Each structure stands twice: as C-alpha cells, then as structure tokens.
C-alpha cells in the first residue's frame, strides 16, 4: 500500500477511535473537541477543492462558513420563536430538522458562490485573494448590522436541531453525524479529483493555454469548482453553528477564512485528506498550546512558517512524500 | 480546386507604432503543408495567435471550416477543429504523459463536466490517448511525469495531444525547435504522413525541414507576406533571397 493510503486510513481510524475512547472514558469535552476538528476538516475539504485542485487561493471562504451558520441560525430561530420567515407570497416556517438545514446551507452557499465566483474569477492572483476577502467582509459587516438576527451578538439556539432517529444533544451521536458527513464529502471529493472534471480542472491549474487549446474554458472549470467548494464549506458552517448552538458574525470574519486556509496548508494542499490532517493538528495545537499561553497563535504562526518554508506539501508532503500521479 | 480549410483575409495588428501584421492573406488547403517562415520578430507568432484565437486582429477576418471565426474564443476554435502545438511546450507538467494524452481525448469528446466516473480508467479515452502516444513513439513513457521528459519528448507529446483531438487543421508553432538531428528527422517523417489526415500550417525555423516538407511556403518579413509559392518559386524569388534567405546563407 502506498504511504498516502496508509496515512489516510490512519487518520480516519484515529478520528473513529479517539471519540469512541473519550465516550467510554466519559470525557464529553474531548468528544466536542474531536467534533470541532471534524467540522473544520469538512470546511477545509471544501476549500481544498478550490485552493488545492483548482489553484484558486480564496481568502473568503468564511463567507460560506458563515452562510451555513446563519442558514442554521435563522431557520432554527424562526422555529423556536414560532414566527414564520415569510408570509408572502407563501408561508415559509423555520425548521429544526438538520437535513433541511443542511440542504438550505448547501443551496444558499452554492448560489452565493456562483455570484461571488462569477465576479471574482475575472481576476486572478493577488486580486482574486483580495476580492474574495472583500466579499466575505461585506457579509461580515452586513451580519453585524442586521439586528433582526442578533447583529453583533449573534443568535443563540436553545436546543440542538433534530436528526431523525438520533439524540443530537448526545455528544457522541452528534459526532457520528459529523464524522459520516466528513466521510461522504471525502468520498465525493476523492471521486471528483479523479473524474473527467477533476483531470481538466487540475490541467487548468497547471496550464490554462493547454486547456483552451483542448477546446475547454478554464473559467467554467474554476467557477464550477468554486461553487462546489463553497457548498461544502457552507455545510460545515451549518454543523459548526449546531455544535455551538450559536452563530455570530465571527463566522464571517477574515480570521475564519485564514483558519480554514491554515487547515489546508498545514495538512497538504491538493491532497484529498490534507485538510483532515490540518484540522486535527490545528485543534491539537489549540488545545495543548492554548493552555500554555493565550498567545498560542504565535506558535501556530511559527509552525505555519516552518511548513511553508521547509515542508511545502504540509503534513502529507512530510509523511507521504510527493503526490504520486495516479493512473 | 477545393475550398481552403483556413483562410486569413486582410488581417492587420499593431502594437503602438509596431505593425506586427500588415494586411495578411494566407490560406491552407486540404492535404497540404503550408510553411510560414520569416526572420525573428517578423510577426509569425503574432499571426498564429490571431488564427488560433489568443489575439484579436485590429482588422481583417479569419475563416475556418466554412465560417467566420474572428469573434470566437480560443476554446471555441479548438472545438471546431483547430489543433495547436505551442512554440514553448504547453502541457500539464505535473501530470503523466498518459494523463496529458487522456486530457486531449477528453477535450475531443467534450464531456468534461462529469464528476464521478474516473477518467483514467475510461477505455474510450485510454484507447485514443494510447493510439496517439504510439503514433509519436512515446507509449513506453506513458507513466513518466511530464516535467521529467526531455525537451524533445515534450515536443513529441505536444504533437500527440494535438493528434488526440483529430483536428481539421494543425497549427504548429516551431515543432522542431530544440530537437536534435535524429529527433527532428523522425518528426519530419511523421509530419510528412500527417498532411493526408489534416493540413498543417507550419511555422518553422529549420529551413531544411521546410524545404523538404512544405507544399507551399509564405515568407513573412516585418509583418508583411512578401511572397507565397511552391518551394521552387520561393528559392528563386529574388526578394526573398535578399530579405531572408540571403541572410541565412551568409
């Protein structure tokens, strides 16, 4: 077996066994920690599609993370206050059903990604980084000023939303939901990366002239990747809000964009499970270094610097070596 | 005589005061190799870009396969059947040789928006890709990463990828640049047979190759075509000799 495959399965195994152990040992806090890691990993898997496979350095993925969060917050808020969202032209009620919330988060994020992507992808390089950042910040300030949904204070939800047949307030059951979603997303991205679309997207990243000479339009490849990427990160946002039973403008903040980017870079850009490794490492560092100093980000910064300077491929590059071309 | 597959009619392009293309007329008939020669800076690459779609002419039209393609993008022209090879190898360098060829087959089939089925196990794509690799003699290198190929092998792969597209014309921008004697000899033999598949507009510096291969030659000097004719006519043309061949011979 290739080293990358071994690393993949060890990571997934660890994320399966660790919460199980925490559950047996009755350490709900550690389960919550693992849930955070898994949700961050999903957000990173989303960004990785744009950043890793498409070469699109989006510094605005907090936008989708936040949209997912607010999709959950707003729907659940209306459900718990028994006030419909709209009464005209037809009545739309809030909901506490997770599957409906997820679908809403995915749909809204995809739609916004389509608009933001269509505009942003007319630029490239540094301009693309800046324009995606600008869009996310726009939503950040909008969320702050939208007092109907809590403004700067955000929205609190009393009870976690419902999933048929499960008690979502039980940490291990909510973890199971997130873990399965991560697996589904990983499978989807794995297949996508080897599909016709994935092959051509990777070619566009490497050489746009080549793709055009083959009769394909790089812009369309990028836009499609950006939309799927935003949708996945949006789903992660909905889960994250449900984990905390709270959503606030911070989810839209550029710090959040930066963190999602860090998961991808720490783990390994363009490796399917890279963001999983990155998010796990991030949570591990946050937990262990956060106890040492409030300024643990300094150490994170140093590690990130080390990765960028000496281990371009992130954790995956370090352990599994350069990506092997897959036939 | 049949209609030309590719027609360039009165194309002009200038960059500031520099006139890169001045009222250029050029055509390519089925079954021929039409070579475009000219000294460095004559505007050969600029002309190729205007034909393939990377640059818009200031005036004039480009007709291809019976329609006006002047307003079409590079990708749209490629889909109509323009197979281009680049002067500087333009390949997906992180991919293997086979992946690059499959990419061409995929471009030819056109269904890139498939998200689930693996491309590299699709027999139709693989057959087409392997066929073209075999034609240029690269099949034994199919698993090699493209960035690890030699310069000459990359040129071969460029041609192989163009082949997977089954184009109606080939636009080849200096396919032999940087090839050794043996390599360019092989490629010449190969191009010689290729013209029956689709006509070739060949930009080339190697005069021996041009005189050996071309059915017709156009000479571009300072953005103007000063002569078009058969190999014999071009050899004898006094204007060409003084403007271009004379310098080469000296």
Interface residues (C-beta under 8 A of the other chain):
Chain A: X191 X192 X194 X195 X196 X197 X198 X199 X200 X202 X203 X206 X207 X209 X210 X211 X212 X213 X214 X215 X216 X217 X221 X224 X325 X326 X327
Chain B: X52 X53 X54 X73 X74 X75 X76 X78 X79 X83 X84 X86 X90 X91 X92 X93 X94 X95 X96 X98 X99 X102 X103 X104 X106 X107 X108 X110 X111 X112 X113 X114 X115 X116 X117 X118 X119 X120 X122 X143 X145 X161 X165
